[in-house]
């Protein structure tokens, strides 16, 4: 697929200090989250599946780039340097600082997506074809992962997009979500761990599936983790 072939009138474009980025409209709905049948070789924390209702929202078409981060924060913490590469080596807390500043600059209310929003969008939302990865059952088509990345990040939006026009939700960099990571309802909601989704340039295909999730301490930074912005409708 070409990025020129997917057009939605409800998508939005924003410009911050000269750097533009696109937000894809995600129509709300109900979906099965977790280890659905096509999510083969799943992990225990993907089970059991849960039916989740998601309201309509907007999600950035690709990861936050280093160009956008620098336009907002006036620095670039990334290990792999390049303006159109995804920003990485940023903690969950630093993402919150970025969001606060970009909201001050734009007057909007950008945020991190919830885990449910992220997975629903990665699955193609109401247009889902029930792929194993975001947009395909062929990991090569949609993801920069251990088998093709050369063990480095790549320019955003340089692989095939998914059913609703989102790029890079499998591979390249994993992405912070807003949610606290808990294994059960008995876990403390004060946990310092946050959910990370999406797989990265250093992962095997199993870890690039749409249902896969992991956790990191909110102060942890790695050259495998970035993020993308969400915006309520």
C-alpha positions in Angstrom: 0.0 0.0 0.0 1.1 3.6 -0.6 0.5 6.3 2.0 -1.2 8.3 -0.8 -4.0 5.7 -1.2 -5.6 6.0 2.2 -7.7 9.2 2.7 -10.2 9.9 5.5 -11.9 13.3 5.7 -12.0 13.1 9.5 -8.2 12.9 9.8 -6.4 15.9 11.2 -3.1 17.7 10.6 -1.2 19.7 13.2 1.9 21.9 13.0 4.1 22.8 15.9 7.0 25.1 15.5 7.2 24.3 11.8 6.9 20.5 12.2 3.7 18.9 10.9 2.2 15.6 11.9 -1.0 13.7 11.1 -3.7 12.2 13.3 -5.8 9.4 12.1 -9.5 9.2 13.1 -10.3 5.9 14.9 -14.0 5.1 14.9 -15.1 3.6 18.2 -16.4 0.1 18.7 -16.2 -3.1 20.6 -13.4 -5.6 20.0 -11.8 -8.7 21.5 -8.6 -7.7 23.2 -5.8 -10.2 23.9 -5.0 -13.7 22.7 -7.6 -14.0 19.9 -7.3 -17.1 17.6 -5.0 -15.5 15.1 -2.6 -14.4 17.9 -0.6 -17.6 17.8 2.2 -18.2 20.3 0.6 -15.8 22.8 1.9 -15.0 26.3 0.0 -15.7 29.5 -0.8 -12.0 30.2 -2.7 -11.8 26.9 -5.2 -14.3 28.3 -8.1 -14.5 28.7 -9.6 -12.4 25.8 -11.8 -9.5 26.9 -14.5 -7.7 25.0 -13.7 -4.0 25.3 -15.6 -0.9 24.2 -13.6 2.0 22.9 -14.9 5.5 22.1 -13.9 7.2 18.9 -10.6 9.1 19.1 -7.6 10.2 17.1 -4.2 8.5 17.0 -1.0 9.8 15.4 -0.4 8.1 12.1 3.1 7.3 13.1 5.4 7.5 16.1 6.6 10.9 17.4 9.6 11.8 15.3 12.8 13.3 16.6 12.0 16.4 14.5 8.7 16.9 16.5 10.3 16.1 19.8 13.1 18.7 19.2 10.6 21.3 18.0 8.8 21.0 21.4 11.6 20.1 23.8 14.6 21.8 22.2 16.7 18.7 22.6 17.1 15.2 21.2 17.8 12.3 23.6 17.6 9.6 20.9 20.4 7.0 20.5 19.8 6.6 16.7 19.9 10.2 15.3 17.8 11.4 12.4 14.9 13.9 12.2 12.4 11.5 10.6 13.4 8.6 12.9 11.2 7.9 15.8 12.3 9.5 19.0 13.4 6.9 21.6 15.4 6.8 24.8 12.6 8.7 26.5 10.9 7.5 29.7 7.1 7.5 30.3 7.6 10.5 32.6 9.5 12.4 29.9 6.6 11.6 27.5 4.3 13.3 29.9 6.5 16.4 30.0 6.5 16.5 26.2 2.7 16.2 26.2 2.3 19.0 28.7 4.5 21.3 26.5 2.9 20.4 23.2 -0.5 21.0 24.8 0.6 24.5 25.9 1.8 25.2 22.4 -1.3 24.0 20.6 -4.1 24.5 23.1 -5.1 20.9 22.6 -5.3 17.9 24.9 -2.9 15.4 23.5 -2.1 12.3 25.6 -0.8 8.8 25.4 -3.3 6.2 24.2 -4.7 3.7 26.6 -3.7 0.1 26.1 -7.2 -0.7 24.8 -7.1 2.2 22.3 -3.7 1.3 21.1 -4.6 -2.4 20.5 -7.9 -1.6 18.9 -6.3 0.8 16.5 -3.4 -1.6 15.8 -6.0 -4.3 14.9 -7.6 -1.9 12.3 -10.5 -0.8 14.5 -13.9 -1.3 12.8 -12.1 -2.3 9.6 -10.1 -5.1 11.2 -9.1 -8.0 9.0 -7.9 -9.9 12.1 -4.3 -9.9 11.2 -1.6 -11.2 13.5 0.5 -8.0 13.0 -0.8 -4.5 12.5 -2.0 -4.5 8.9 -0.8 -7.9 7.7 0.0 -11.5 8.5 3.4 -10.9 6.9 5.7 -9.3 9.4 8.1 -8.1 6.6 5.4 -6.0 5.1 4.6 -3.9 8.1 7.4 -4.1 10.6 11.1 -3.2 11.2 12.1 -6.1 13.4 15.2 -8.2 14.2 15.0 -10.0 10.9 15.2 -6.9 8.7 16.1 -3.8 10.7 19.9 -4.1 10.7 19.4 -3.5 14.5 18.6 0.1 14.3 15.4 2.3 13.9 14.1 3.4 10.5 12.3 6.4 9.1 8.7 6.4 10.3 5.9 5.5 7.9 8.3 3.5 5.7 6.4 0.2 5.9 2.8 -0.6 4.8 0.1 1.0 6.9 -2.8 -1.0 8.5 -6.5 -1.0 7.7 -7.1 2.5 9.0 -3.9 4.2 7.8 -1.6 3.8 10.8 2.1 3.1 10.3 4.6 1.3 12.5 2.4 -0.3 15.1 4.3 -3.5 14.7 8.1 -3.0 15.0 10.5 -0.1 14.7 10.1 1.1 18.3 7.8 -0.2 21.0 5.4 2.5 22.3 4.4 3.7 25.8 0.7 3.5 26.7 -0.9 5.5 29.5 -1.9 2.5 31.6 -0.4 1.0 34.7 0.8 -2.6 34.1 -1.1 -5.0 36.4 -1.2 -8.8 36.1 -4.4 -9.1 38.2 -7.0 -7.0 40.1 -5.1 -7.8 43.2 -2.0 -5.8 42.0 -1.5 -2.4 43.5 -2.7 0.4 41.2 0.3 2.4 42.6 2.7 0.2 40.5 5.5 2.3 38.9 5.3 0.1 35.7 3.6 1.2 32.5 2.4 -0.8 29.5 4.5 -0.9 26.4 3.0 -2.2 23.1 4.1 -2.8 19.5 7.4 -4.6 19.3 10.7 -3.0 18.1 13.7 -3.2 15.8 15.3 -5.8 18.1 12.3 -8.1 18.5 11.3 -11.4 16.9 7.9 -11.6 15.1 6.2 -13.1 18.2 6.8 -9.8 20.0 5.5 -7.7 17.1 1.9 -9.1 17.3 -0.9 -6.6 18.1 -1.8 -8.4 21.3 1.7 -8.5 22.8 2.4 -6.2 25.7 5.3 -5.7 28.1 6.0 -3.4 31.0 8.7 -0.9 31.9 9.3 1.3 35.0 8.0 4.8 34.2 11.5 6.2 34.6 13.1 3.6 32.3 14.6 4.7 29.0 15.7 2.5 26.1 16.6 3.0 22.4 13.8 0.5 21.7 10.9 2.5 23.1 9.1 5.6 21.7 5.5 6.7 21.7 2.7 8.2 19.6 0.1 10.8 20.5 -3.6 10.3 21.1 -6.4 12.9 21.1 -10.0 12.4 22.3 -12.7 13.1 19.8 
